[in-house]
Amino acid sequence: EDLVSTGKSSLQVVDVLKQQGLNVIGMVSIFTYGFPVATEAFTNASLPYYSLTDYPTLIDSAVQKGIVTAGQQEILLKWREDPAGWNPVS
């Protein structure tokens, strides 16, 4: 998978593969936001999940390269806590 946010679409594909008789032993993605909902979904599906990199690592790298300031890092990481309810002004 290229990106995992909630894990829903990935797990739908896993279900289709299993219905076709394939033995799915895990899921790998290039990137994940690391939302708890995805971790919970893969745990509930009893399917190991690994990602090459994640949102906190991306933001940390941007800070180290001077692309993002420490203040911006705080805002960006705050978004990850509640993306649906996020308000950059509050």
CORPE-V372259 format. One line per field, one symbol per residue. phi: phi as a letter, one per 30 degrees, with the letter a starting at -180 (. if undefined). burial: + if it has 9 or more other C-alpha atoms within 8 Angstrom, else -. A space follows every 50 residues. Layout:
# CORPE-V372259
phi = ???
burial = ???
This chain:
# CORPE-V372259
phi = .dbccciedddddeddddddjdccclbbbdbbdideddeddddddhbdbb bdabeedddddddddidbddddeeddddeddaddcdbddd
burial = ---++++--++--+--++--------+++++++++--++-+++---++-- +-+++--+++-++----+----+-++++++----------
